[in-house]
């Protein structure tokens, strides 16, 4: 990975991860740090997406048929992820850039592995060739009540959001399980605090990571 740093934001829908990911990029860019891919400095990479193929898969996953089989869903996410890793993440990390992800492997583990009942270990195994060992040094999970998260959503709900509170509650449990499994990497942050307080908690987690990698 060279001297690059990979940070992911996770949580239930409406937890505020997209907001916090963007704010972190803004703060790092203001310090003249090499955040975001070289072709779009300062930007967050979203999952699924980040490549032409990934964006096409994203459209299918979020706006396609409601009755996709769980394994179809899991494999599509893994396919989009493989493209992002190969085309964007590895080349930019090799150049020493800081990449901030709005979702990554842990979303598949929480949504498809835990909430869909496919099994966290089985979904992780499917993603192993997609990521080739490339995992974030830090994963920030913003914890909010699933009902609060759904209430925050604006605009037309996507295919996943339309499944409602039961799915989101299962997803929240999945992220809690991941924090127990991977305590060195996955950190829970109270996402119901004011935005500035959440950002401060994020900075406290990010600061030693950047220092340790001498970015």
N, C-alpha and C positions, 0 to 999 in steps of 0.2 A: 504493500500500500504506500510505499514511500513515506513521506512525512505528512501525508494527508490525514484528515480527521473526518469521521462519519458519525453524524448525530441524527437520530430519528425521534419524531414526535408521534405518540400514539394515544388512543383513548376511544371511548364510545363516540358515536356521532353527536356533534354539538358540544364537544368538551372544550373547544377553544384551541385545539392543537394547531390549526392553520394560522390563526392569529399569532400565537406565540412563536411559531416557526418563522413567520415573516418578521416579527419584531426582533428576534435573535439575529437574523440576517442583517437587518438594518443596523443593529448595534455593532456587529462585527465589521461591517463595511465602513462604519464611521471611524473605526480604529485602523482603517486601511489594511485589514486582514483579507487574504484571498478567499473570500466566501462565495459559494455558488460555482457552477461550472464555468469554465473559461469563456464559453460562447454566450453565457447569460449571467455575468457577474452580479452578485448580490441577490440572486433569486433562489427560491425554495424549489426543490424537486418533488413533484407529487407522484404518489403511487395509487393505483396503476397509472402509468403515463411517463412523461419525460423523454419519449422517443416517438416517432411517427407510428410505429407498430403498437407501442404501449398505449398511445392515445386511442387508437382504433379499438384495442381490447377494452380499454376503460369505458368507451361508449357502449359496447356490448354488455359489459358487466353491470353498469349502473343504469342503463336505459333499454336493455334488451328484454327478452321474455322473463316473466316473473317466475316461471317454473324450471329454471336451470337446475340440473341435478347438482347436489353439493360438490361432488368430485369434479364435475365440469367447471364449476366456479373456482375451485381450488387450483385446478390445473391451468386455467386461464390466467389467474393472478400470477402463478409461478412463471408462465411463459412471458408475460409482460415484464416481470422482474428480471428474468434472464437477459432480456434485451437491454434493460436499463443498466444492469451490472456491466455487461460487455461493452456497450456503446458509450456510456457516460461515467459511471462510478469509477471503474478501474483506471481509465485514462486520466481523469482529473485528480484522483487521489495520488496517482503516481507523480503528478506535478506538484504535490504538496498543498492542494486546495482543501478548504473546509466545506463539506457538503452537508446540507441540512435537508432531511427527508420528511415529507408529510406522509407518513405511513411507510412501512417496509414489512419484513418477514413476520414480525410479531402480530400484525393485523391478521394475516392468514392463520396464524396459530390460535388467535383469540376468536375470530369469526368462524372460520371453517373447522379448525381443529377442535375447539371447545364448544362454541355455540351450536354449530351444525352437527357435532357429535362424530366427526371423522377421526378424532384423536390427535392430540397435540404432537405426539411423537411421529405419527404417520404423515401428517402434513409437513412437519419439519424435514422428514426424510425426502419427500417429494421436492422440497425447495432446495435440498442440499446441492444437486447439480446446477440449479439455477443461479445460486449465489457463489458457489465454489469456495465456501469458507468466509466470504466477505460479510461480516456482521458489524453493526455499529459499535463504536467504543462506548457510546452512551445512548440509552433509550429513555426518553422522558414520557411517562404515562400520566396524562392529566386526568385526575379522578373527579368526576362529578356524578351526581345522582342521574341515572339514565333518563328519568322523567324530565329533569332540568335540561339535559342535553337536547332531548327532542323538542322541548318548548323553545329552545334558542334557534332552531332551524328556520330559515327563511326560504321563500320560493317553493317551487314544486319539489316534492320529495322524490328521491331516486328509488330504484328498485329495492335497495337494502333498507333505506329509511322507512319505506312503506310497511315493512314488516312489524314495526312498532316496538312497544315497550318490552315484551317478553324476550325478543331477540337481543335487544340492547342490554338487558339485565344479565343474560347469559354471557354476552361479550365482556361486560364489566367483570364478571367472575373469572373469565378467561385471562384477562390482563392481571388480575390479582394473583392467579396461579403462576403466571410468567414471572412476576416480581419475586415470588418465592423460589422458583426454579433457577433464575438467573440474577441473583442479588448484586453481583458485581457490575452488571450492565444495565439492568432495568430498575429505574427509580420512579416511585410514585410521588406526584406533586398534587396538592389540593387545588383543583381547577375551579373551585367555587369562590376563591379569594378574588379581590379586585385584580384587574389585569396587571397593574404595576407590581403587585405583590407576587403574582405568579411569575412575572418576568424576573424579579429579583431572585426567586427560588431557582429558576432555570439558570441564571448567571452563576449562582453558587455552585451548581453542578458542572457547568461548562468550564469555569475558570481553571481548575486544576488539570483538566484534560488538555487544554490548550498549552498550559505551562509545561506539562509533561511531554508533549510532543514538539515543543519549541517552535510553534508556528509563528 
